[in-house]
Structure formats: structure tokens, C-alpha cells
Amino acid sequence: MNRYVIGKRAVLSVTAGMLSISTLLSAPQVLADSTSTQALEAQIKLLEEQLQSIRGELDRVKTDTVRNEQKIRENEQSVASVGVQRSAGESGKHMVFFRGGFAHSNHTRNGVSIQSAVVAPVGAQDQAGKDAWYIGAGFDFNLTNDVWGFLPGTSVFAELMFEYKQFSNSVSGNALANNPTQLAGGALNPRKVTVSQFTLTAAPKIKFLEGNRFRPWIIPAGLALHVISPPSESITVLQPGVMFGVGADYNIWKAIYVGADARYQLAGGKIDGVNVNGFTVGGYLGIGF
């Protein structure tokens, strides 16, 4: 737009100059004629009309230039305002988060190398407790900020999360975990067995209060896959289930979030005598992008 205005001004200036020169060059010839006065007046009137037209065109160009400059300033202010809003709390739609906290199982664990009816009563028959600690991480991918037009202010995310729970790392193993194995006539020297569980989940996460720093959320139901260690007495390690969750996060600074959540894992029955149902309660640190 600036190049167009400058070019237009240059054309108008050249036109005005050419008209002025043409008038001055033709003036002596007009004065020599018997009707020089009338011809000169006509030429001056024509020149005035042309100059008036040029002045009007220049005024229009000036007005358009002012309007364009005002629009540019408004656009720059709008962009700056958006940048301030993003830095104040809108740091991106997606999030990666890191979790940790307390876990509890509804039942104690048995398995092939700890308490086991298969090798009983040979060797130690210990079990880990029901309580554990957990660590994990996950990823939230934003799908919509208004439930696809049905519910403004409510976002839907696709969450992929994993966690590791450890119930104990010092359970005395049975004959299979003896060194050497008691089944071969070895002395009682049980090894220490770590009782743990790995969980991988995929679930829809519904977050409320879009645009606010504080955002509560729920997971109505999600798919969970549990891997237990040690294996069950039938050497089975994998158990599917359903996960439910509730929590909230708060944007403390730029792209940094803190939050808390509680989740319940419900498996479809026992995995060869092992029940993995239980819950976790803890906090997380998130980074938006």
C-alpha cells in the first residue's frame, strides 16, 4: 500500500508540473494574439480546475494513508495483546506431565517366586503389603475446546499415561528364589524379591473452565494394561482393566502447571489369582506446548 501511495503522489506531481510548464510555454503565443486576454483567462481557469482536481485526489490519498496506518497500528496492538495473554496463562493446547504419589492395592500380592501354593510349603512364603509408591508420566493431546461445538468452555483431551508402582523390594522369595534353589536340596537362603506393577493407560480427559488458570478435569473411563512382577503362579504377567480419574491443574507461570489427581484401577477379575484393583493419589508437574 505504501508503494502504491508514493507512486500515485509522484504521478500527480509530474502531471501538475507538466501542466504548469505547458501553460507558461503557451503564454507568449496567447499574448501575441488579439484575443490573448480571453484565451489566457480560459487557460488559467482550466489550470485551476485541474489543480483543484489534483488537490482533491491528494486529499483522498492522504485520507486513505491515515486509515491504513491506523489499521496497521490496531493490528500490531492486537498481536501484542495476544502475546501478553499467552504469556500470562495460555501457553499451548497440549501438555506433558510427570506424576508421583501414594498407591494402594485392594489385595495383597502372591506370585511364582513369593507366596505361592505351587511351591508351598517349601521355602519362605512372604508377601508384600498393600501400600506402594508410584512415579509416572503422561501426555495430553487437545482434541477440542468446546466439545466439537456442543459445550463451550469444555475441552476434550486424549491422554496417554504410564506409571510404575513398587510395593516392596525386600520380600523374601520362596524356593524358586532361593540361592541355590531348595528344590535341588540347597540350604535356606532366600533372595529378596521386588514386587511391582507397571500400568499403561489411554483415556479421554475432559477439562472444564477453558481459558482459566484453574481447570478441574475427569476421566470417565479409559483402557488400562497392567504388567505384574513377579508373574502369577501360572507365569502370567498381563491383565487388562478400566481406569477412572479425577483431578485439577493450575497454571502457575507461563507454560508451567501443577496439579493433583486420584485414579482408580478396576481389572476384569483376577489374573491367575492376582488382583490388581486399587487406587493412586498424588500430584504432577506439567509443561504446556
C-alpha positions in Angstrom: 0.0 0.0 0.0 2.9 2.5 0.8 4.5 1.9 -2.7 1.1 2.5 -4.3 0.6 5.8 -2.5 4.1 7.0 -3.2 3.7 6.1 -6.9 0.4 7.9 -7.1 1.8 11.0 -5.5 4.7 11.0 -8.0 2.3 10.8 -11.0 0.2 13.6 -9.7 3.2 15.8 -9.0 4.6 15.2 -12.5 1.1 15.9 -14.1 0.9 19.2 -12.2 4.4 20.2 -13.3 3.7 19.4 -16.9 0.5 21.4 -16.9 2.3 24.4 -15.4 5.1 24.2 -18.0 2.6 23.9 -20.8 0.8 26.9 -19.6 4.0 29.0 -19.4 5.2 28.0 -22.8 1.9 28.8 -24.5 1.5 32.1 -22.7 3.7 34.2 -25.1 1.8 32.9 -28.1 -1.5 33.7 -26.5 -0.4 37.3 -25.6 0.5 37.9 -29.3 -3.0 37.2 -30.4 -5.7 39.8 -30.5 -7.7 37.7 -28.1 -4.8 36.9 -25.8 -6.6 38.1 -22.7 -9.7 35.9 -23.1 -7.5 32.9 -24.1 -5.2 33.4 -21.1 -8.2 33.6 -18.8 -9.6 30.4 -20.2 -6.2 28.7 -19.8 -5.9 29.9 -16.2 -9.5 28.7 -15.4 -8.7 25.3 -16.9 -5.5 25.1 -14.9 -7.3 26.0 -11.7 -9.9 23.2 -12.4 -7.1 20.7 -13.0 -5.2 21.8 -9.9 -8.5 21.6 -7.9 -8.9 18.0 -9.2 -5.4 17.2 -8.2 -5.8 18.7 -4.8 -8.9 16.6 -4.2 -7.1 13.4 -5.3 -4.2 14.2 -2.9 -6.7 14.7 -0.1 -8.2 11.3 -0.8 -4.8 9.7 -0.9 -3.9 11.3 2.4 -7.2 10.1 4.0 -6.5 6.5 2.7 -3.0 6.6 4.1 -4.1 7.7 7.5 -6.7 5.0 7.6 -4.2 2.3 6.6 -1.7 3.5 9.2 -4.5 3.3 11.8 -5.4 -0.3 10.8 -1.7 -1.3 11.0 -1.4 0.1 14.5 -4.6 -1.7 15.5 -3.3 -5.0 14.1 0.0 -4.5 15.9 -1.8 -3.8 19.2 -4.0 -6.9 18.7 -0.9 -9.1 18.1 0.8 -7.7 21.2 -2.4 -8.3 23.3 -2.5 -12.0 22.2 1.1 -12.4 23.1 0.5 -11.0 26.6 -2.4 -13.4 27.1 -0.4 -16.4 26.0 2.5 -15.4 28.3 0.0 -14.9 31.2 -1.6 -18.3 31.0 -2.3 -19.6 27.5 0.9 -21.5 26.8 -0.4 -24.0 24.4 -3.1 -26.6 24.0 -1.1 -29.8 24.8 0.8 -30.9 27.9 3.4 -33.4 29.0 3.3 -34.1 32.7 5.2 -36.1 35.4 3.4 -37.8 38.3 4.2 -39.2 41.7 2.5 -40.2 44.9 0.8 -42.9 47.0 -0.7 -46.2 45.7 -2.9 -48.8 47.4 -3.9 -52.2 46.2 -7.2 -53.8 47.4 -5.4 -57.2 47.9 -2.0 -58.5 48.8 0.1 -60.0 46.1 1.2 -63.5 45.6 3.2 -64.9 42.7 5.5 -67.6 41.3 8.6 -66.5 43.4 6.9 -65.2 46.6 3.9 -66.6 48.4 2.8 -69.5 46.1 0.6 -72.6 46.5 2.6 -74.2 43.8 5.9 -74.5 45.7 4.4 -74.5 49.3 5.4 -75.3 51.9 9.0 -75.3 50.7 10.9 -72.1 51.5 9.7 -68.6 52.5 6.1 -67.6 51.9 6.2 -63.9 52.3 4.0 -61.2 50.7 4.4 -57.5 50.1 2.0 -55.1 51.7 -0.9 -53.4 50.0 0.6 -49.9 50.0 3.1 -48.6 47.5 4.7 -45.5 46.0 4.4 -44.7 42.3 6.0 -42.5 39.6 4.9 -41.9 36.1 4.4 -39.5 33.2 1.9 -38.8 30.5 0.9 -36.7 27.5 -2.3 -34.7 27.0 -3.3 -34.0 23.3 -6.0 -31.4 22.8 -8.9 -32.5 20.6 -11.4 -29.7 21.0 -12.0 -26.7 23.3 -15.8 -26.8 23.1 -16.7 -30.5 22.7 -17.0 -30.0 19.0 -19.4 -27.1 19.3 -21.8 -28.8 21.8 -20.4 -27.4 25.1 -18.4 -24.1 25.1 -15.7 -23.8 27.7 -15.1 -27.5 28.0 -12.1 -29.2 26.4 -11.5 -32.8 25.5 -8.0 -34.3 25.6 -6.6 -37.7 24.6 -4.4 -38.8 27.5 -1.6 -41.4 27.2 -0.1 -42.2 30.6 2.2 -44.8 32.2 3.1 -45.4 35.8 5.4 -47.7 37.9 4.3 -48.9 41.4 6.6 -50.6 43.9 5.1 -52.4 46.8 8.3 -53.7 48.2 11.9 -54.6 47.2 12.7 -56.9 50.1 10.2 -59.7 50.1 11.8 -63.0 51.0 11.5 -65.3 48.0 10.3 -68.9 48.1 12.2 -72.0 46.9 12.3 -70.7 43.4 14.1 -67.6 44.5 16.5 -69.4 46.8 20.2 -69.4 46.1 20.7 -72.3 45.3 17.2 -73.4 44.9 15.8 -75.5 47.7 14.1 -77.8 45.2 17.6 -79.1 44.4 18.4 -79.6 48.1 20.0 -76.2 48.8 20.1 -74.5 52.2 17.6 -71.9 53.2 19.0 -68.8 51.7 16.0 -66.8 50.1 16.7 -64.0 47.7 15.0 -60.6 48.1 12.2 -60.1 45.5 10.8 -56.8 44.3 7.0 -56.7 44.0 6.0 -54.1 41.4 3.4 -53.2 38.8 3.6 -51.3 35.5 0.4 -49.7 34.1 -0.2 -48.2 30.7 -3.4 -46.3 30.1 -5.2 -44.5 27.2 -8.2 -42.4 28.0 -10.4 -39.3 27.2 -9.8 -36.5 29.6 -12.5 -33.8 30.0 -11.2 -30.4 31.3 -13.6 -27.6 32.4 -13.2 -23.8 32.6 -11.4 -23.3 29.3 -9.4 -20.0 29.4 -8.9 -20.1 33.2 -5.7 -20.8 35.2 -7.5 -23.4 37.4 -9.0 -26.3 35.4 -10.7 -29.3 37.0 -11.0 -32.5 34.9 -12.4 -36.0 34.9 -11.6 -39.3 33.1 -15.0 -41.0 32.7 -13.3 -44.3 31.7 -10.1 -45.4 30.0 -8.3 -48.6 28.9 -5.6 -49.8 31.2 -3.0 -52.6 30.8 -1.2 -53.9 33.9 2.1 -55.8 34.0 2.8 -57.5 37.3 6.2 -58.6 38.7 6.8 -61.3 39.8 4.5 -63.2 37.5 1.5 -65.1 38.8 1.8 -68.7 39.7 0.8 -69.6 36.1 3.6 -67.3 34.8 1.0 -64.7 33.6 2.1 -61.0 33.7 -0.5 -59.0 31.7 -4.0 -58.0 32.8 -6.4 -55.5 31.1 -8.7 -53.2 33.0 -10.6 -49.9 33.2 -9.3 -46.7 34.7 -11.3 -43.8 36.2 -9.8 -40.5 37.3 -10.5 -37.0 38.7 -8.2 -34.1 39.2 -7.3 -30.4 38.5 -4.3 -28.4 37.4 -3.3 -24.8 37.8 -1.1 -22.6 35.5 1.4 -21.1 37.9 3.7 -19.4 35.4 3.9 -19.3 31.6 3.9 -22.9 30.4 4.3 -24.5 33.9 1.4 -26.2 35.6 0.9 -28.1 38.9 -1.9 -30.4 39.6 -3.3 -33.2 41.7 -5.2 -36.3 40.7 -6.8 -39.5 42.0 -7.3 -42.6 39.9 -8.9 -46.0 40.4 -7.9 -49.1 38.5 -10.6 -51.8 38.0 -9.5 -55.1 36.4 -11.8 -57.7 35.0 -11.3 -60.3 37.7 -8.1 -61.9 38.9 -5.1 -62.7 36.8 -4.4 -66.3 37.9 -5.2 -65.5 41.5 -3.6 -62.0 41.5 -6.0 -59.0 41.9 -4.6 -55.7 40.7 -7.5 -53.4 41.6 -6.5 -50.3 43.6 -6.1 -46.5 43.5 -3.4 -43.8 43.3 -3.4 -40.3 44.9 -0.7 -37.8 44.1 0.5 -34.7 42.3 2.0 -33.8 39.0 4.1 -31.2 37.2 3.0 -30.3 33.7 4.6 -28.4 30.8 2.3 -26.9 28.2 3.2 -26.5 24.5 
